[in-house]
């Protein structure tokens, strides 16, 4: 598939990439990327990082598979790739962090190297050490830590407002990671009597779905002070819904997650306020490099903390961006 819109991320990674010469005796390594959805911009950026890192090696090839935001689809893909014996390693951005574990155990038993990106695989989303026997590495951060930081920014904004009406736009509550984020939002905001969560909508990581959800919310709750979301894509739909309702977007505190370029531009414009920093291309590159090392028999860390991949604050706002005018996101949005 074409990933041209993610050239910025590839160029960022490319500045640190120099081709390495492999000997004729080097075994070819075939690595599959199982995207949660190959149509999703964040997942595409992970793959752009995988591809950019693979160019360092003359013996590494990669291929992407579309998980279609479907747990059964992705589970079947792991089974098929394990049985097909076509790949040496898998990089997985999981749809179901719990259910896919058994399929990945079969994969590691069959000799495949496996890396997880964005989330750990297993029942405990706060545990980064491998919960699947034989898992090579996890490139992620505890999602509750980022969610807590986002919610605390809303608390700061709401400090002088009584009441402060907050809308939460989450991805999908069927996902364990989105449940954890939502529970963290409620825990942090619930400690403050002046803050009221007036509605929670599901954005499904889609501007269009978020637009419809926010339109429905505004019909019942026209007075909104802040929107707290786990994904920048949701804010795009929220922005349109607010404008359609005649609300000055800059008067509502808007914080998302993922730190895409569209959101960076809107923060600089003063329309959005902040985003949780995430680095999909760097995650993909780190996972690819770890798997190649492991395939060569070299030791690799069981956990690579996403937050250590770039020297950027956890929450990026206009003040920080004004101080770093040349900063670019790793994905467009």
HELIX and SHEET records of a PDB file:
HELIX    1   1 UNK A    4  UNK A    6  5                                   3    
HELIX    2   2 UNK A    7  UNK A   14  1                                   8    
HELIX    3   3 UNK A   41  UNK A   54  1                                  14    
HELIX    4   4 UNK A   71  UNK A   84  1                                  14    
HELIX    5   5 UNK A  101  UNK A  109  1                                   9    
HELIX    6   6 UNK A  143  UNK A  158  1                                  16    
HELIX    7   7 UNK A  176  UNK A  189  1                                  14    
HELIX    8   8 UNK A  207  UNK A  220  1                                  14    
HELIX    9   9 UNK A  232  UNK A  244  1                                  13    
HELIX   10  10 UNK A  249  UNK A  251  5                                   3    
HELIX   11  11 UNK A  261  UNK A  269  1                                   9    
HELIX   12  12 UNK A  280  UNK A  295  1                                  16    
HELIX   13  13 UNK A  306  UNK A  308  5                                   3    
HELIX   14  14 UNK A  318  UNK A  323  1                                   6    
SHEET    1   A 6 UNK A  60  UNK A  66  0                                        
SHEET    2   A 6 UNK A  29  UNK A  35  1                                        
SHEET    3   A 6 UNK A  89  UNK A  92  1                                        
SHEET    4   A 6 UNK A 113  UNK A 118  1                                        
SHEET    5   A 6 UNK A 137  UNK A 140  1                                        
SHEET    6   A 6 UNK A 303  UNK A 305  1                                        
SHEET    1   B 6 UNK A 195  UNK A 202  0                                        
SHEET    2   B 6 UNK A 164  UNK A 170  1                                        
SHEET    3   B 6 UNK A 226  UNK A 229  1                                        
SHEET    4   B 6 UNK A 253  UNK A 257  1                                        
SHEET    5   B 6 UNK A 274  UNK A 276  1                                        
SHEET    6   B 6 UNK A 315  UNK A 317 -1                                        
END                                                                             
